[in-house]
Amino acid sequence: MKARIGDRLVVEGPRDDTHRRTGVVTEVRGRGGAPPYQVRWFDEDHDVLVYPGPDARIEQDTDEPGTL
């Protein structure tokens, strides 16, 4: 898994009765984009350190200069 600042981290709920969590990566602490990540969840007002598991994925930030 590789991420950059501004990418979204999406964690699927492990069970049907739990919801998906989505947040923005605010800091990459691993080498070369690897975890762990500082993430600001969209439903919280502070950053947390996240070691993503197998139910997580990165959605790349497409709002880079020069991209449409």
C-alpha positions as CSV (number, residue, x, y, z in Angstrom):
1,M,0.0,0.0,0.0
2,K,1.4,3.4,-1.0
3,A,-0.1,6.8,-0.2
4,R,0.6,10.5,-0.5
5,I,-0.6,13.5,1.5
6,G,-4.1,14.3,0.3
7,D,-5.0,10.8,-0.7
8,R,-8.1,9.2,0.9
9,L,-7.9,6.1,3.1
10,V,-11.0,4.0,2.9
11,V,-11.6,1.3,5.5
12,E,-14.5,-1.1,4.8
13,G,-16.5,-2.2,7.8
14,P,-15.5,-5.7,8.9
15,R,-19.2,-6.7,9.4
16,D,-22.5,-5.7,7.9
17,D,-23.4,-3.8,11.0
18,T,-20.4,-1.5,10.9
19,H,-19.9,1.4,8.5
20,R,-17.2,2.4,6.1
21,R,-14.7,5.0,7.3
22,T,-13.0,7.5,5.0
23,G,-10.4,10.0,5.8
24,V,-7.6,12.1,4.3
25,V,-3.9,11.2,4.7
26,T,-2.3,14.2,6.4
27,E,1.2,12.7,6.9
28,V,3.0,9.6,5.6
29,R,5.3,8.1,8.2
30,G,6.6,5.1,6.3
31,R,9.3,5.1,3.6
32,G,8.2,5.5,0.1
33,G,4.5,6.1,0.9
34,A,4.2,3.0,3.1
35,P,2.2,3.0,6.4
36,P,1.7,4.1,9.0
37,Y,-0.3,7.2,8.1
38,Q,-1.7,10.2,10.0
39,V,-5.3,10.4,8.9
40,R,-8.1,12.9,9.6
41,W,-11.3,10.9,9.5
42,F,-14.2,12.8,7.9
43,D,-16.3,12.2,11.0
44,E,-13.7,13.3,13.6
45,D,-12.0,16.6,14.3
46,H,-8.4,15.3,15.0
47,D,-5.7,13.3,13.3
48,V,-5.0,9.7,14.3
49,L,-2.1,7.3,13.5
50,V,-3.4,4.4,11.3
51,Y,-1.8,1.1,10.4
52,P,-4.2,0.0,7.7
53,G,-5.3,-3.6,7.6
54,P,-6.4,-5.8,4.7
55,D,-9.9,-4.1,4.6
56,A,-8.3,-0.7,3.7
57,R,-7.5,0.9,0.4
58,I,-6.0,4.1,-0.9
59,E,-7.9,6.4,-3.3
60,Q,-5.4,8.6,-5.0
61,D,-5.9,12.4,-4.8
62,T,-6.6,13.5,-8.4
63,D,-6.6,17.2,-7.6
64,E,-3.0,17.6,-8.6
65,P,-1.9,20.6,-10.8
66,G,-2.0,19.6,-14.4
67,T,-4.6,16.8,-14.1
68,L,-8.2,17.0,-15.2
